[in-house]
């Protein structure tokens, strides 16, 4: 088993670089995710960091929807907690501390966002198997990776691993300074 302290993640001290106006202009969560997130959905934001995408997604799912913002670092979750405290979004966003090698959710979700996080996950096969058990039938996962950390070859390998775990590539959306793919769970004959 891999120890959490051996996992390379973006440190909490650099959270400001993940959540600023320039990034919002270059990678607008509303523009990127609008085709995938609908009102009433339950969405899992894996590696949510300070909540750059979580806040916008909470607006997109509306009052009847919910965001589960998951991160391995309590400091990142605290930054998001501080951001939403006292707002209407506080009721829509559930904070969840995961482990380095396990998300640890038992409920089903409609959509998963893994933005700039998969390269930090040591066992991608175990990750895809776990999220397959979380995603509803025909649920989608939007994976985006930074080109400066993930080569084209490594990204193709991630998509291949996902395929062996029962995911089908739906599309490759364009995201500024990123490699991106949307995958869907294959129909298993069992409805969630």
N, C-alpha and C positions, 0 to 999 in steps of 0.2 A: 504494500500500500504506500502511496506517495504522501509524504507529510505536507501539510498546508504551507509550512514555512519554506519549502523547497519550490513552490509554485511562483513563477514570475508573473506578477500582475502590476497594472499601473498603480503606483503608490497614491494614497489619499492626498498627499501633499501636492500632487500634480492634477487634482480634480478640476482646478480652474481651466486647465487646457482642454478639458473635455466638455466644458459647459460655458460657452461664451458667445457673444454676438457674431463674431466672425464665423465661427463654426455653424451657427444658426443660419447664416446667409449662404454658406457653402453646402451645408447638409441639412436642409430644412426638414424636420421630422414630418410635418404635415404633407409636404410634397412627396417625400419618399414613401410614406406609409398609407396615404389616403386610399389607394386602390385595394388595400388588404384589410384594413381595420374598419369595422362597422359598429354602429351603436348597439349596445347590449352584449358585446363580446367580452369574454374573459381572455386577457392577454398576459403572457409571461415575458418579462423583460429580463433576460439572463445577462448578468454582468452589467447591471443598470448604472453602476457608478453613481455620480451625483444626481442622476435622474434626467439627463438631457432629453432622452426620448420618452421616459415615463410620464412626465408632465403633459406633453402634447398628446400622448396616447390616451391619457385619462380624460382629456377633453373630447377626443374622438369617440370613445366608447360611451360617453354620456352618463347620465345618472343611473341607468340600468346596467351599465357595464362595470368591469373591474380590471385593474392592473395589479399584477403580482410582480413587484420589483425585487429582484433577487441579486444578491452580491455576496462574495465570500468575505468582504471586508466590512466590519461594523462601522468603520469611519465613513465609508461611502454611503451606507444606509443612513447614517446620522445626518450627513449633508442633505440628503433627500428629505428626511424627516423635518429638518429645520426649514427647508424650502416650502413644504406644503402645510406646515403647522398653522392651524387657524383658517385655512382656506377650504372651499367646497371640495377640492381635490383630495383632501385628507381622508374622506370617506370612501373614495374610489381606489386609492392606492394602498395595497397591503405590502408591507415590507417583510422580506423573507431572507434570513441569513442562510446561505447554502454552505456546503463544504466544498473543498477543492475538487473532490472526486465524486460528488453526489449532490443533486439539486434537492432531493428530499421532499417532493410534493406528492400528494396522493390524489388531488383533484384534477379533473380534466380541463384543458384550455383549448380555445379556438385557434390561437395564433401565438407563435413564439418569435421574439426578436433576439438575435444573438449578434450584436453589432460590435465589431472589433474585439471579440472575446474568444473565439474558437481556438486561435493560436495559443491561448493561455491554458487550454484544457489538455491535460496530459494523455488521457485515454479517450480518443474521439469515438471509438466504437462503443464503449460503455456509455458515453454521453448520448449518442444517437439512439441506442437501445432504451435508455431511460426516458428520453423525450418522446419516443414513440409510445411509451406507456402513458404519457401525460396528455399528448395531443389527441383530440377527438378525431374520428374518422374523417378523412379529407381535410384535416387541419394542416396548416402551413407553418413553415419556419423560414424566416428571412435571415439569411446569413450574409454578413458583410465583413470583409477583412481588409486591413490596410496593406497596400502594396509594398511598403517599406519593411514589413515584418513577415509577409507571406508571399512566396514566389508563385508564379503561375502554375508551376508543377505541383507545389504543395496544396494549392487551392483545388486543383483537379483531383488530387488524392483525397481531400476532404469530401468532395462530392461523390467520389467513388465509394468511399467508406459508408457514406450515407445511403447510397444505393444498395449496398450489401445488407444494410439494416432495415430495408423496406421503404425507403423514400424515393420519390420520383422527382426529377427536375421539372419545374413548371416554367420558369423563365430566368433570364439573367438581366435584371434591371440595371440601369445606369445610375451609379452613385459616385459623386465626385471623389477623387482620390481613393477609390476602393475597387475591390473585386466583390461582386454580389451574386447571390443565387437565391431563388425561392424554391423550396422543396415542399412536397406534399406527401402525407402518409398514404400508402397504398390501401385500397379497400380490402378489409380482411373478412368481410361477411358478417362482422359483429358491429352493431351500432352502439356508439357511446352515448 
